[in-house]
Amino acid sequence: MASDKNKNKLAFLSMPAPASYVAGLGRGASGFTTRSDIGPAREGPSAEAVAEAQARRGEEPEVDPEQFQDPDNEYGLFAGTTYEQDDEEADRIYETVDQNMDARRRARRESRENAELMQHRAERPKIQQQFADLKRGLSVVTDQEWENIPEVGNLTRKKRRKDERTFVVPDSVIVGDRTKTEYESSLDSRQQQSDGFATSADSGTMTNFVEIGQARDKILSLKLDQISGTSTNSGLATSVDPKGYLTSLDSVVIKSEAEIGDIKRARMLFDSLVKSNPKHAPGWIAAACLEEHAGRMVAARKLIKAGCEQCPKSEDVWLEAARLHNRDDAKIILANAVQHVGQSVKIWLAAADLESDAKTKRRVLRKALENIPNSVRLWKETVNLETSAADARILLSRAVEVIPLSVELWLALARLETPDRAKAVLNKARKSIPTSHEIWIAAGRLLEQEASADPDKPVEARNKELDIVDKMIEEGVRELRRHQVLLTREQWLKEAERCETEGSPRTCEAIIKATVAMEVEEEDRLDTWVADAESAESRGMVSTSRAILAYALKVFPDKRDLWRRAADLEKAHGTRESLDAVLTQAVHYCPQAEVLWLMSAKEKWLTGDVPAAREVLEKAFIANPESEQIWLAAVKLEAENGELNVARELLIRARTVADTERIWMKSVVFERQQERYDVALETISTALSKFPKFAKLYMIQGQIHQLQRNYAAARASYAAGMKACPKEVTLWVLAGKLEELDGKSIKARAILEKGRLVNPASEILWAESIGVEERSGGTAQAKAMMSRGLQECPTSGILWSMAIWAEPRPMRKSRSVDALKKSKDSAIVTCTVARLFWAERKVEKARQWFSRSVATEQDRDQGDHWAWWLTFERQHGTPQYVEEVIKQCVAAEPHHGPVWQSVAKDDTNVGKSTKELLEMVAEALH
């Protein structure tokens, strides 16, 4: 029965499989490919058979990509060949050809790649560069501001799941907690033997816990006193010096195992060195220094003592031994040293330094001089210890007898002598050392000092004595050349600067006169001397620069640029008298130089000497009868001093003699300032008949009509000017402002648009057009106009400044960064950035940027920038800062700027100084 049942279970093995049956699908063993699926293995077609089949079908054979193999690693056909000399030569030739082909355009290619890289970095800067200004701003953050920065918290506004982890409590904790509150009611065996107590107490004795507490407090206070260093038991190991504790920790050298190993190896090497060559002094010194570094001072002293015994003639060993011992032992060591090395200056000086008393030092040094009388250093040290000038003089007299070739000793003796005896000393020195230039210079300085000693001496006598200085230096240079002592030109210039630094300007000038022409080619003299003067002035050597220019002017008296440099030098560093003397000589040698005449007249006028200024201008008229600048300077001088009729007569004569368009314009402006409008209009009519292309005449004519409320005539004047001078931008601006003043903004817009067509890429016209739109209330039109303007004038500082202020407050900073990049650091944009920092209360940054806005000579001419800076300093700066800004502005004498020009050219402000105009512009900018 059981066998039938088993047969029925295995009956499926002989049955056919169902149609959809897949072997192994149920257990996931399907999808395998076996040998039975693909048939028996066989060899594929050969390469020849494949090529023959391709030829029958007309197909091209495939190219083997490996047929161009590396010649250094050949295989196949050339696998068995050898790399011969011919192959090497061929490879070398091909390599040379490749290098030449690569070098043909390398410079151009590299420059192009560098330019592309710079352009890419400029267009797509790194995040680090974009935030560079913010990083620099962190330098002004104070410690308090840094501490007030809040900590970074959870800003995601998401509740974070708390980390609630549980741990299994061990059984010992549970058992201990259980027995914590239990009471023991039984005694162990030890307690039972002592009647229930671990230690039996004496009968009738009570424990005093108060005394125990007091004793504990006393011990604790004693320990605290010892630690704080207030204990009297300072010799205990527990006493600590609280002030020197950290310092003592620094002095503790904790050596690593590697350092200890290095020290041991070095010790073995030095030990071998001193044993093999015991007469080698540096070996003993190095071995002692090693032991000192290792902290073994006793061993170091023993080694250096042995070194002294082995090398008694080496001064370095004795000096090292003295250094390693204390002061008293060092004195004994050096006393032994002088027995062996008595001619060593270093040992005698070290012995003198060990003495604390000046008298003992003096005795040691005099003993040294007995052994080494020809040592300059010992003589100098001995003289320096003398407190009496007479004793020092005696010592120096003896020193120059013993060492007659020491320049320092001769000069020191001359300084201590009286002027008469100093001359004798220097004469002896000159005979003893004829090759020393220092003695000749000292003689010249002595003569200069003697000439300048008496302030009551007449000027002529003083000048005669100072002329001897020039002769002395000239003779010295000649004598030195005779003795084959040839100092270079640069060395003489350095000596001249040293004389100026030490307070001998005339000796400096004498050196320059005698040596500045040395080693200079004739055709290079002017450029070389100008460069020397500029270099000396940049280093603050004014007398040297003045002397170089004076010598150059003697050689080239007709060079007006040289005279201008000399005048500028005196104006910056000299006195009014010296400047006047230079300008007087300048106009004498260069009478055709109008600038020099004007500078001379202006300086006399500034000093309040008006008659002298008139006299200078009269001489200038004689030398330059048709000079426009001199005529106008004379008119300005008379007008500033209230001589209006004289100024008017001068203008009439100037129109007759010079007859230039600028003189006619100044005549019209003069009449307008006097409110003689009819005369001014008549003069303009006459001037326009002579100069119809002079745009300023049309401007003044239109402005006069505008003052008279005659808008039609003003419009006609501007129209005639725009027709005659279409390229004059100011005429278009004035015409637009006239229409806007008359309430015709549409016509003003049309005039400015026509002006932009005639004058493309004019930033002034674009700025005026944007202003018209803003004043008429068209903010959107103004932004559109600004975008068009920036497209046509991408580097305009005016337009970028207006674009910054047109942005909302949070966007102004990023806009200013773009403006600085595109406008190439325009002064107007720089001033705008300074005002942005001002608005953010960043005072120091604002001050720096205001300073940058007036850095160059061209930027200093912008009066509006000075006014903004002055307003800022009045609000945030000190009175010193305010005075400095005013001083710099007066020195710069600005003439441009929208607000500055409107204030300065107002007829009511004629004759006002730069300081007054600055105050008025600052008020107008508020």
Protein Blocks (a to p, Z undefined) as FASTA:
>chain_A
ZZmmmmmmmmmmmpccdfklcehklnopghiacfklnopadddddfklmmmmmmmnopac
dddfklmccfklgghjlmmpccdfklmmmmmmmmmmmmmmmmmmmmmmmmmmmmmmmmmm
mmmccfklmmmmmmmmmmmpcfklmmmpccdddfkopacddddddddddfklmmmmmmmm
pccfbdcfklmmnnopabdcdehiacdfklmmmmmmmmmmmmmmmmnopafblmbmkbcc
fklmmmmmmmpccddfklmmmmmmmmmmmmmmmmmmmmlmklmmmmmmmmmmnopaklmm
mmmmmmmmmmmmbmklmmmmmmmpcfklmmmmmmmmmmmmmmbmklmmmmmmmpmbfklm
mmmmmmmmmmmmmbmklmmmmmmmpmbfklmmmmmmmmmmmmmmbmklmmmmmmmpcfkl
mmmmmmmmmmmmmmbfklmmmmmmmmmmmmmmpmmbcfklmmmmmmmmmmmmmmmmmmmm
mnopacdfklmmmmmmmmmmnopaklmmmmmmmmmmgoiafklmmmmmmmmmmmmmmnop
aklmmmmmmmmmmmmmmlmklmmmmmmmmmmmmcfklmmmmmmmmmmmmmmlmklmmmmm
mmmmmnopaklmmmmmmmmmmmmmmlmklmmmmmmmmmmnopamlmmmmmmmmmmmnopa
klmmmmmmmmmmnopaklmmmmmmmmmmmmmmbmklmmmmmmmmmmnopaklmmmmmmmm
mmmmmmlmklmmmmmmmmmmnopaklmmmmmmmmmmmmghilklmmmmmmmmmmnopakl
mmmmmmmmmmmmmmbmklmmmmmmmpcfklmmmmmmmmmmmnoopaklmmmmmmmmmmno
paklmmmmmmmmmmbmmlmmmmklmmmmmmmmmmmmcfklmmmmmmmmmmnopabdjklm
mmmmpmklgoiafklmmmmmmmmmZZ
